[in-house]
């Protein structure tokens, strides 16, 4: 079976990269790859809280993402990208029921625990120039900690809920955007923050997977 191609437009904004990362996970999942191979149609995702949006063009294994809501989109889903508990509003579901059902699956691929996702990200990023030698990740839900890299005092720290950590380290959201929106609390130098942000964007775009 030919591997699905997930493409994004040049200089894609964070929302496009985040959605592309989810689709790349689905493309790597044995249970979802067949859905992507069969999907045909155009849908758009639009934020209910700001101007972020993306259009996704499914063409039987080739998927292209672009910013904005295309007038060609047969299915438009308005949602809060930062709060999964808010029920999305869907326009066009009656006309495109199969596309809607398939999209619901491939846009929510299964994730590992935050620890699993953090270890995978660290394995990818740790050897990049100027990366911190050690990273302490703290789950604010229960105080659970995971130190990656060298032992001793960590050079960089990330504190957040389990859900936010899972999202950030899996590439389902953009690291810098999560920091700016206070979903992640970081402790460390600006240099390390810059390097981590760059590696996180590369991870979100599927590099190293």
C-alpha positions in Angstrom: 0.0 0.0 0.0 1.3 3.4 -1.0 2.0 5.6 2.0 -0.3 8.7 2.1 1.3 12.0 1.3 0.6 14.8 3.7 1.6 18.2 2.2 1.4 21.7 3.6 1.7 25.1 1.8 5.0 27.0 2.2 5.3 29.1 5.4 2.2 27.4 6.8 1.0 28.9 10.1 0.9 26.9 13.4 -2.7 25.7 13.0 -1.9 24.1 9.7 1.3 22.4 11.0 -0.6 21.1 14.1 -3.4 19.5 12.0 -0.8 18.1 9.6 1.0 16.5 12.5 -2.2 14.7 13.5 -2.8 13.5 9.9 0.8 12.2 9.8 0.2 10.2 12.9 -2.9 8.7 11.3 -0.9 7.9 8.2 1.5 5.9 10.4 -1.3 4.1 12.2 -2.3 0.7 10.8 -5.9 1.2 11.7 -6.3 4.6 10.1 -4.1 4.5 7.0 -6.7 2.8 5.0 -9.2 5.5 5.8 -6.8 8.2 4.5 -6.3 6.2 1.3 -10.1 6.1 0.7 -11.0 9.7 1.6 -12.0 12.1 -1.1 -13.3 15.7 -0.5 -12.5 19.1 0.9 -13.1 20.1 4.5 -12.1 23.1 6.6 -11.4 23.6 10.2 -12.1 27.1 11.7 -11.4 28.3 15.2 -14.3 29.5 17.3 -12.1 31.8 19.4 -9.8 33.5 16.8 -9.0 33.7 13.1 -7.1 30.4 12.8 -8.3 28.1 10.1 -7.2 25.5 7.6 -8.6 23.7 4.6 -7.8 20.1 4.0 -8.0 18.5 0.6 -8.3 14.7 0.6 -7.6 13.0 -2.7 -7.4 9.2 -2.0 -4.0 9.2 -0.3 -2.8 12.6 -1.1 -3.7 15.2 1.5 -2.9 18.9 1.1 -3.4 21.5 3.8 -3.6 25.3 3.3 -4.5 28.2 5.6 -8.0 29.7 5.5 -11.4 28.4 4.7 -11.8 27.6 1.0 -15.2 28.3 -0.6 -14.8 24.8 -2.1 -15.0 23.1 1.3 -18.1 20.9 1.5 -17.7 20.4 5.2 -16.8 23.2 7.6 -16.1 22.4 11.3 -15.9 25.3 13.8 -14.1 24.3 17.0 -12.0 25.4 19.9 -8.5 24.2 19.0 -7.5 24.5 22.7 -10.5 22.9 24.4 -11.7 19.5 23.3 -14.6 19.7 25.7 -16.3 22.3 23.6 -18.6 20.6 21.1 -17.7 21.6 17.5 -20.3 23.0 15.1 -20.4 21.2 11.7 -21.8 22.6 8.5 -22.4 20.3 5.6 -22.5 17.0 7.5 -25.8 15.9 5.9 -24.4 16.4 2.4 -21.0 14.7 3.2 -21.7 12.2 6.0 -18.9 9.7 5.0 -16.3 12.5 4.8 -17.4 13.8 8.2 -17.2 10.3 9.8 -13.8 9.6 8.3 -12.4 13.0 9.3 -13.5 12.5 12.9 -11.3 9.4 13.0 -8.2 10.7 11.2 -8.1 14.0 13.0 -8.0 12.3 16.4 -5.3 9.7 16.0 -4.4 7.7 19.2 -1.5 9.2 21.3 0.8 7.6 23.8 1.1 8.8 27.4 2.8 12.2 27.9 5.9 10.3 29.1 5.9 8.2 25.9 5.5 11.3 23.7 8.2 13.2 25.6 10.7 10.4 25.2 10.0 10.2 21.5 10.5 13.9 21.1 13.7 13.9 23.1 15.1 11.0 21.0 14.5 13.1 17.9 15.7 16.4 19.3 18.5 15.7 21.8 21.5 15.9 19.4 20.5 19.2 17.7 23.2 21.9 18.2 22.7 24.0 21.3 20.0 21.8 22.8 19.9 21.6 26.6 21.8 18.7 28.0 18.8 17.7 30.1 15.1 18.3 30.2 12.8 18.0 33.2 9.1 17.5 32.4 6.7 18.0 35.2 3.0 17.1 35.1 1.0 19.6 37.1 -1.9 17.2 37.5 -0.1 15.0 40.0 3.5 16.2 40.3 4.9 13.3 38.2 8.3 14.1 36.8 10.4 12.8 33.9 14.0 13.9 33.4 15.5 13.3 30.0 19.2 13.6 29.1 21.9 14.0 31.6 21.4 13.5 35.4 21.7 16.3 37.8 20.1 19.8 37.7 18.1 20.1 34.5 19.0 22.9 32.1 15.4 23.3 30.9 12.0 22.6 32.4 8.5 22.2 31.0 5.5 22.2 33.4 1.9 21.5 32.3 -1.1 19.3 32.6 -0.8 15.7 31.2 -3.0 16.7 28.3 -1.0 19.7 27.4 2.3 17.8 27.6 0.9 15.0 25.5 -0.2 17.5 22.8 3.0 19.5 22.8 5.4 16.6 22.7 3.4 14.6 20.2 3.4 17.5 17.7 -0.3 17.9 17.8 0.2 21.5 18.8 3.0 24.0 18.4 5.4 24.3 21.3 5.9 28.1 21.1 2.2 28.7 20.7 1.5 26.6 23.8 4.0 28.6 25.8 2.6 32.0 24.6 -0.9 30.8 25.5 0.3 29.7 28.9 -0.6 26.0 28.3 3.1 25.3 29.0 5.2 26.9 31.7 8.9 26.7 30.8 12.0 27.5 32.9 15.3 28.0 31.1 17.3 30.2 28.8 16.0 32.0 25.7 18.7 30.1 23.6 17.4 26.7 24.7 13.8 27.9 24.2 14.6 28.9 20.6 16.3 25.5 19.8 13.4 23.6 21.4 10.9 25.6 19.5 12.7 24.9 16.2 12.9 21.1 16.9 9.3 21.0 18.0 8.2 22.6 14.7 10.3 20.1 12.7 8.7 17.3 14.8 5.2 18.7 14.2 5.9 18.7 10.4 6.9 15.0 10.6 10.6 15.3 10.4 12.3 12.2 11.9 9.2 10.0 11.8 
